[in-house]
């Protein structure tokens, strides 16, 4: 019995609360217990030699999804390769824009420098989207989250820094209003900051000169609700519906870019088990809402990764 002590055990269960007695017994026996979201994630810990044993519900084993087929693997590789080629093309385009900017700044055509700067920022945003997309496809569409109890205000401020310069150029107000009860949330800080930076960037683009961009966060039930809104021209229900269409079905680069940005935010939030929706009316700006489920205090204790 002594030889079995000190094992690193990964627990995969559909009923975390019901597993409490089992976890307590294992820890009383000197074992270290951590939770995994799926059998596949548990097996990856085994393969990485970060665990010695996996325990899971029989229900999960019976309904385990089959491993991806060779065709799925080849398709992911092909998509990732195409995205990488597009990324290389964007790199070349970015270098050309930089050269044009230097020429425009040193010639009487100084007025075109602003347009080149905006174009360069757009290229950077698409490059960031492609990097995230390639990483997601390479991981089979389900990249790991680095979940933690985080300071939401800190994450929001870091996201706001990315748009502060552009907002200042347009003499805009950035209003950050975080309810005190929502100061701590459970999320992946890097992915949440990325999603909020995208939404703030979109709002700064849509808001007029001397307009206002507002980010608010509060608890709604057991969820953390974050909204990012602008004081721009707003949109009709039909225009909002078009934002959720595939980018290739939209005529016009600005709408296609907005759809790409929203698509990435949906993926980042969806990885947290959350949802995204848009509200707006002509003349009243657009608000993008992000709802992130938050575990209860009891469940947080049970599912913490290490003791």
Secondary structure as a PSIPRED ss2 file (coil, helix, strand):
# PSIPRED VFORMAT (PSIPRED V4.0)

   1 X C   1.000  0.000  0.000
   2 X H   0.000  1.000  0.000
   3 X H   0.000  1.000  0.000
   4 X H   0.000  1.000  0.000
   5 X C   1.000  0.000  0.000
   6 X C   1.000  0.000  0.000
   7 X C   1.000  0.000  0.000
   8 X E   0.000  0.000  1.000
   9 X E   0.000  0.000  1.000
  10 X E   0.000  0.000  1.000
  11 X E   0.000  0.000  1.000
  12 X E   0.000  0.000  1.000
  13 X C   1.000  0.000  0.000
  14 X C   1.000  0.000  0.000
  15 X C   1.000  0.000  0.000
  16 X C   1.000  0.000  0.000
  17 X C   1.000  0.000  0.000
  18 X C   1.000  0.000  0.000
  19 X C   1.000  0.000  0.000
  20 X H   0.000  1.000  0.000
  21 X H   0.000  1.000  0.000
  22 X H   0.000  1.000  0.000
  23 X H   0.000  1.000  0.000
  24 X H   0.000  1.000  0.000
  25 X H   0.000  1.000  0.000
  26 X H   0.000  1.000  0.000
  27 X H   0.000  1.000  0.000
  28 X H   0.000  1.000  0.000
  29 X C   1.000  0.000  0.000
  30 X C   1.000  0.000  0.000
  31 X C   1.000  0.000  0.000
  32 X E   0.000  0.000  1.000
  33 X E   0.000  0.000  1.000
  34 X E   0.000  0.000  1.000
  35 X E   0.000  0.000  1.000
  36 X C   1.000  0.000  0.000
  37 X C   1.000  0.000  0.000
  38 X C   1.000  0.000  0.000
  39 X H   0.000  1.000  0.000
  40 X H   0.000  1.000  0.000
  41 X H   0.000  1.000  0.000
  42 X H   0.000  1.000  0.000
  43 X H   0.000  1.000  0.000
  44 X H   0.000  1.000  0.000
  45 X H   0.000  1.000  0.000
  46 X H   0.000  1.000  0.000
  47 X H   0.000  1.000  0.000
  48 X C   1.000  0.000  0.000
  49 X C   1.000  0.000  0.000
  50 X C   1.000  0.000  0.000
  51 X C   1.000  0.000  0.000
  52 X C   1.000  0.000  0.000
  53 X E   0.000  0.000  1.000
  54 X E   0.000  0.000  1.000
  55 X E   0.000  0.000  1.000
  56 X E   0.000  0.000  1.000
  57 X C   1.000  0.000  0.000
  58 X H   0.000  1.000  0.000
  59 X H   0.000  1.000  0.000
  60 X H   0.000  1.000  0.000
  61 X H   0.000  1.000  0.000
  62 X H   0.000  1.000  0.000
  63 X C   1.000  0.000  0.000
  64 X C   1.000  0.000  0.000
  65 X C   1.000  0.000  0.000
  66 X C   1.000  0.000  0.000
  67 X C   1.000  0.000  0.000
  68 X C   1.000  0.000  0.000
  69 X C   1.000  0.000  0.000
  70 X H   0.000  1.000  0.000
  71 X H   0.000  1.000  0.000
  72 X H   0.000  1.000  0.000
  73 X H   0.000  1.000  0.000
  74 X H   0.000  1.000  0.000
  75 X H   0.000  1.000  0.000
  76 X H   0.000  1.000  0.000
  77 X H   0.000  1.000  0.000
  78 X H   0.000  1.000  0.000
  79 X H   0.000  1.000  0.000
  80 X H   0.000  1.000  0.000
  81 X H   0.000  1.000  0.000
  82 X H   0.000  1.000  0.000
  83 X H   0.000  1.000  0.000
  84 X H   0.000  1.000  0.000
  85 X H   0.000  1.000  0.000
  86 X H   0.000  1.000  0.000
  87 X H   0.000  1.000  0.000
  88 X H   0.000  1.000  0.000
  89 X H   0.000  1.000  0.000
  90 X H   0.000  1.000  0.000
  91 X H   0.000  1.000  0.000
  92 X H   0.000  1.000  0.000
  93 X H   0.000  1.000  0.000
  94 X H   0.000  1.000  0.000
  95 X H   0.000  1.000  0.000
  96 X H   0.000  1.000  0.000
  97 X H   0.000  1.000  0.000
  98 X H   0.000  1.000  0.000
  99 X H   0.000  1.000  0.000
 100 X H   0.000  1.000  0.000
 101 X H   0.000  1.000  0.000
 102 X H   0.000  1.000  0.000
 103 X H   0.000  1.000  0.000
 104 X H   0.000  1.000  0.000
 105 X H   0.000  1.000  0.000
 106 X C   1.000  0.000  0.000
 107 X C   1.000  0.000  0.000
 108 X C   1.000  0.000  0.000
 109 X C   1.000  0.000  0.000
 110 X H   0.000  1.000  0.000
 111 X H   0.000  1.000  0.000
 112 X H   0.000  1.000  0.000
 113 X H   0.000  1.000  0.000
 114 X H   0.000  1.000  0.000
 115 X H   0.000  1.000  0.000
 116 X H   0.000  1.000  0.000
 117 X H   0.000  1.000  0.000
 118 X H   0.000  1.000  0.000
 119 X H   0.000  1.000  0.000
 120 X H   0.000  1.000  0.000
 121 X H   0.000  1.000  0.000
 122 X H   0.000  1.000  0.000
 123 X H   0.000  1.000  0.000
 124 X H   0.000  1.000  0.000
 125 X H   0.000  1.000  0.000
 126 X H   0.000  1.000  0.000
 127 X H   0.000  1.000  0.000
 128 X H   0.000  1.000  0.000
 129 X H   0.000  1.000  0.000
 130 X H   0.000  1.000  0.000
 131 X H   0.000  1.000  0.000
 132 X H   0.000  1.000  0.000
 133 X H   0.000  1.000  0.000
 134 X H   0.000  1.000  0.000
 135 X H   0.000  1.000  0.000
 136 X H   0.000  1.000  0.000
 137 X H   0.000  1.000  0.000
 138 X H   0.000  1.000  0.000
 139 X C   1.000  0.000  0.000
 140 X C   1.000  0.000  0.000
 141 X C   1.000  0.000  0.000
 142 X C   1.000  0.000  0.000
 143 X C   1.000  0.000  0.000
 144 X C   1.000  0.000  0.000
 145 X C   1.000  0.000  0.000
 146 X C   1.000  0.000  0.000
 147 X E   0.000  0.000  1.000
 148 X E   0.000  0.000  1.000
 149 X E   0.000  0.000  1.000
 150 X E   0.000  0.000  1.000
 151 X E   0.000  0.000  1.000
 152 X H   0.000  1.000  0.000
 153 X H   0.000  1.000  0.000
 154 X H   0.000  1.000  0.000
 155 X H   0.000  1.000  0.000
 156 X H   0.000  1.000  0.000
 157 X H   0.000  1.000  0.000
 158 X H   0.000  1.000  0.000
 159 X H   0.000  1.000  0.000
 160 X H   0.000  1.000  0.000
 161 X H   0.000  1.000  0.000
 162 X H   0.000  1.000  0.000
 163 X H   0.000  1.000  0.000
 164 X H   0.000  1.000  0.000
 165 X H   0.000  1.000  0.000
 166 X H   0.000  1.000  0.000
 167 X H   0.000  1.000  0.000
 168 X H   0.000  1.000  0.000
 169 X H   0.000  1.000  0.000
 170 X C   1.000  0.000  0.000
 171 X C   1.000  0.000  0.000
 172 X C   1.000  0.000  0.000
 173 X E   0.000  0.000  1.000
 174 X E   0.000  0.000  1.000
 175 X E   0.000  0.000  1.000
 176 X E   0.000  0.000  1.000
 177 X E   0.000  0.000  1.000
 178 X E   0.000  0.000  1.000
 179 X C   1.000  0.000  0.000
 180 X H   0.000  1.000  0.000
 181 X H   0.000  1.000  0.000
 182 X H   0.000  1.000  0.000
 183 X C   1.000  0.000  0.000
 184 X E   0.000  0.000  1.000
 185 X E   0.000  0.000  1.000
 186 X E   0.000  0.000  1.000
 187 X E   0.000  0.000  1.000
 188 X E   0.000  0.000  1.000
 189 X H   0.000  1.000  0.000
 190 X H   0.000  1.000  0.000
 191 X H   0.000  1.000  0.000
 192 X H   0.000  1.000  0.000
 193 X H   0.000  1.000  0.000
 194 X H   0.000  1.000  0.000
 195 X H   0.000  1.000  0.000
 196 X H   0.000  1.000  0.000
 197 X H   0.000  1.000  0.000
 198 X H   0.000  1.000  0.000
 199 X H   0.000  1.000  0.000
 200 X H   0.000  1.000  0.000
 201 X H   0.000  1.000  0.000
 202 X H   0.000  1.000  0.000
 203 X H   0.000  1.000  0.000
 204 X H   0.000  1.000  0.000
 205 X H   0.000  1.000  0.000
 206 X H   0.000  1.000  0.000
 207 X C   1.000  0.000  0.000
 208 X C   1.000  0.000  0.000
 209 X C   1.000  0.000  0.000
 210 X C   1.000  0.000  0.000
 211 X C   1.000  0.000  0.000
 212 X E   0.000  0.000  1.000
 213 X E   0.000  0.000  1.000
 214 X E   0.000  0.000  1.000
 215 X E   0.000  0.000  1.000
 216 X E   0.000  0.000  1.000
 217 X E   0.000  0.000  1.000
 218 X E   0.000  0.000  1.000
 219 X E   0.000  0.000  1.000
 220 X E   0.000  0.000  1.000
 221 X C   1.000  0.000  0.000
 222 X C   1.000  0.000  0.000
 223 X E   0.000  0.000  1.000
 224 X E   0.000  0.000  1.000
 225 X E   0.000  0.000  1.000
 226 X E   0.000  0.000  1.000
 227 X E   0.000  0.000  1.000
 228 X E   0.000  0.000  1.000
 229 X E   0.000  0.000  1.000
 230 X E   0.000  0.000  1.000
 231 X C   1.000  0.000  0.000
 232 X C   1.000  0.000  0.000
 233 X C   1.000  0.000  0.000
 234 X C   1.000  0.000  0.000
 235 X C   1.000  0.000  0.000
 236 X C   1.000  0.000  0.000
 237 X H   0.000  1.000  0.000
 238 X H   0.000  1.000  0.000
 239 X H   0.000  1.000  0.000
 240 X H   0.000  1.000  0.000
 241 X H   0.000  1.000  0.000
 242 X H   0.000  1.000  0.000
 243 X H   0.000  1.000  0.000
 244 X C   1.000  0.000  0.000
 245 X C   1.000  0.000  0.000
 246 X C   1.000  0.000  0.000
 247 X H   0.000  1.000  0.000
 248 X H   0.000  1.000  0.000
 249 X H   0.000  1.000  0.000
 250 X C   1.000  0.000  0.000
 251 X C   1.000  0.000  0.000
 252 X C   1.000  0.000  0.000
 253 X H   0.000  1.000  0.000
 254 X H   0.000  1.000  0.000
 255 X H   0.000  1.000  0.000
 256 X H   0.000  1.000  0.000
 257 X H   0.000  1.000  0.000
 258 X H   0.000  1.000  0.000
 259 X H   0.000  1.000  0.000
 260 X H   0.000  1.000  0.000
 261 X H   0.000  1.000  0.000
 262 X H   0.000  1.000  0.000
 263 X H   0.000  1.000  0.000
 264 X H   0.000  1.000  0.000
 265 X H   0.000  1.000  0.000
 266 X H   0.000  1.000  0.000
 267 X H   0.000  1.000  0.000
 268 X H   0.000  1.000  0.000
 269 X H   0.000  1.000  0.000
 270 X H   0.000  1.000  0.000
 271 X C   1.000  0.000  0.000
 272 X C   1.000  0.000  0.000
 273 X C   1.000  0.000  0.000
 274 X C   1.000  0.000  0.000
 275 X E   0.000  0.000  1.000
 276 X E   0.000  0.000  1.000
 277 X E   0.000  0.000  1.000
 278 X E   0.000  0.000  1.000
 279 X E   0.000  0.000  1.000
 280 X E   0.000  0.000  1.000
 281 X C   1.000  0.000  0.000
 282 X C   1.000  0.000  0.000
 283 X C   1.000  0.000  0.000
 284 X C   1.000  0.000  0.000
 285 X C   1.000  0.000  0.000
 286 X E   0.000  0.000  1.000
 287 X E   0.000  0.000  1.000
 288 X E   0.000  0.000  1.000
 289 X E   0.000  0.000  1.000
 290 X E   0.000  0.000  1.000
 291 X E   0.000  0.000  1.000
 292 X E   0.000  0.000  1.000
 293 X E   0.000  0.000  1.000
 294 X C   1.000  0.000  0.000
 295 X C   1.000  0.000  0.000
 296 X C   1.000  0.000  0.000
 297 X H   0.000  1.000  0.000
 298 X H   0.000  1.000  0.000
 299 X H   0.000  1.000  0.000
 300 X H   0.000  1.000  0.000
 301 X H   0.000  1.000  0.000
 302 X H   0.000  1.000  0.000
 303 X H   0.000  1.000  0.000
 304 X C   1.000  0.000  0.000
 305 X C   1.000  0.000  0.000
 306 X C   1.000  0.000  0.000
 307 X C   1.000  0.000  0.000
